[in-house]
């Protein structure tokens, strides 16, 4: 299913929910539109509703078309995970995710990204079009856009992109530690801990709470103070968030 077909289905689903909320039955809808109930059932079960009919139904349920779109977008933003299509696109083109990370989570303007990454206006537009095609955002006039995803969106358990990022993170960390092993506060400690599942989850929870509380202090390094040593903790990527190695966003003109 293409993105346009998927969006049409989502709009239709939102309209059905509006009918339920209003308490309007298909027979009442058929009577108001002057068609048979069989016609209504056929129209309401295929994402090909004529636009004038769509507007008439919106009027009957007390919604403008803009309000219908807004409700549809709100429903989309409640998605908990990136789709497989989106995950595959980020895996195949990491620069696309890096671009998204900058305009979405880091809230950078297109002008800031152009300057920082030496991107052309054409490349910025093409990145936006790719994200629109994936259903991540919707483009407006003059490269304006609004997002169709939630800030808390995550990757599914078997995400190709998340695995790729985890491998890159471990490679970067490993190379850093190997290159700096001469420093007295740099070392790797590995150990096996045989725990019950509830004990392991409790430990992970405490580690996460400590990490997030320290992050809120905005220190240059977590727990940095005299006499402190450097420890490396490993948590599942899903628990750590979606930080991207976004030091490279290539131009894609044409």
N, C-alpha and C positions, 0 to 999 in steps of 0.2 A: 504494500500500500504506500503510495506516494505521500509526501508531507501534506499537499493540498487535500487529498482524499481523507487523510487522518484528521486534519483540522475540520473538514466538513462534517465528519462523523462526530467529533467532539462538540461542535456547535449543535448538531441534531440531538445529542445526548443531553446537553444543557437545556435545550428547548423542551425535551420530554420531561425533565425534572421540573421545569417551570410549570408545565401543565399539571403535573402531580401536585405541586405546591398550591396551585390555584384551585385544585379540585375539579378541573375540566376533563370530562370524559371524551373519548374519540367520537362518540355519537353526537355530543353537543358541538364539538368542533366541526364535524361534517355538516350539521344543520346550519351553523353560522356561516360556513363557506359555500353552502349550496352544492355539496358533492356527496357521493355515497360514502358510507363508512369503510367499504372495501378500498376506495381510493385513498382515504385518509391513512388507513393501515399500511397501504403500499408506499405512500409518500413518507411516512414516519419511520419506515424501516430501511430506507435507502438514502445515503448521503447525497441526494441529487434533487433536493427540494427547490422548486422554482423560487427565485428571489422575491417576487411579488407575493407569493403565498407565504413565504417565511415572514415577511413584514406584516401580513395580515394576522398571522398567528401571534407574532410578538405583540401586536396591538390588543388582541384578545386577552393575553395574559398580563397586560399592563407593563410591558417592557419595550424600551427602544432598542434598535439594533445595536447601538453602542453598548447599552447595558448587557445585552446578550453576549457580545464579544468579551466584555469585561468579566462576566461570570465564567465564561469558557476559559479565559486566561487564568483566572483565580484557581479553577479546577486543575489546570495544567501545572501551576506552580506548586501544587501539593504533592507532585511526584517525588518519591523518596530516592529514586535511583536514575542514573543515566540509562538510556536505552542501549541495546546491543549495537544498533546502528551508530549512535553517538560515540560509544566506547570504541568501536572499530575505527571510526573516523579519527579520533584522537590518537589511537595507537599508530595508525598509518601516517598521520601528520601531526607530530607533537607540537609544532609551531602553532597549529590551530587552537589547541588547548591553552598554550601559553598566551595567545592573544586574548582568549576568553578570560583567563585568570586575571589579566591586567585590566580589562574593561569592567569585569564583574566584581570580583572580590577586592581588587585593589583600587577600583573606581577611578582609573586613569582616563583622561580624555583622549580622543583620537589624536589630537595635536601633540599631547605628551608622549604617546606611544610612537608617533611618527618621528619625533625628535630623538627619543631614547634609542630606538632600534633602526633608525635611518630608513623607515618605511615610506614608500610612495603613497600618495592618495589612492591610487588605483589598487594597491595591495590591501590597504585598509578596507576599501569597499568590497574587494573579493573575499576577504576573511569574513566580513559581516554577512555577505550573501551566502557563504558556506554555512555559517551558524544559523542563518534564517532557514535554509533548506533542511537543516537537521532538526528544526523546531526548537532551537535554544532561545531565539529572540525573534522579534518582528521588526522589520525595517520600516521607517517612515520617510518623510521628505528630508533632503539634505543630510543623509546618513544619520538621521535621528533613529533611535531604536528603544524598544522596551523589552525586558527579559520575560521569558515564559517559563523560567525555572526558579526554584527556591534556593535561598542562600545555603540551606542545609543539605542540598542534594549530594548524594554519594555515589560511589561505584558499586556495582553488584559484586558478589563474592568472587566470581571467576573472571573478573575484568582483565582483559589483555593489557589495557593501558595502565591500570594500577600495578600489575605485575612488572611491567616494563619500568615504571617509575621506581618501584621497590628495588629492582636490580640495579638501577642507576644510582639510587641513594646509597645502597650498600657498597657499590663500587667506589663512589666518591668518598664515603666514610673510610673504607678500607685503605684507599690510597693515601688519604690524609694521615691516618694513624701510622702507616708503614713509613711514610716520609718524615714523620716527626717522632719516631720512637725514642730518639735521643733525649727528648725532653722528659724531665723527671715526673711530670704529672700526666703523661700520656701513656696509657697501656690498655690492653684488652683483657678483660676477665670473663672467661666462659665457664659455666658450670651447669650441671643438670640438677633440677629440683624435682623430686618425686612428691607431688602434691595431689590431694583430692581436687576435683574440679571446682568445688566451692571455695577452697583455699586459694587456688590459682586465680580465680576470678576476683576474689577479695584483694589479692596482692596487686593485680593489674589495675583495679579500681583505685587503690591508694596511690599507685604510681601516677596514674592519670590526674588525680586530684592535686598531687604535689606539683606536677608539671604545669597544669593550668594555673594554679595559684601563683607559681613563680613567674610564669609568663606575664601575668597581669601586672607584676612589679616593673615590667619593661626594663629589666637589667640587661647590660651588654652580654652577659653570659649567665645562664641559669645557676643560681647559688654561688656566684663568684664572690669570694672573700678570702682573706688571708688564711692560709693553711688548708684551703679546700683542694680536693683532688678531682680529676676529671673522670666521670663514669659515663658509660654508654648504656642506655636502656633500649631495649627493642620491644615495640608494641606492634600489633597488627596495623597495617596501613589504614584500614577502615576506621580504627580508633584514633589515628593521628591526623586525619583530615586529607585535604587534597592539594597540598603544596606542589607546585610544578617547578621543574628546573627550566625557568623561562629566560635564560640568558641569551637565547637565540630565537628570533622570529624572522624567518627569511622573507624577502620580497617574493611575491607570486604574480607579478604583472603579467596579464594575458593568460 
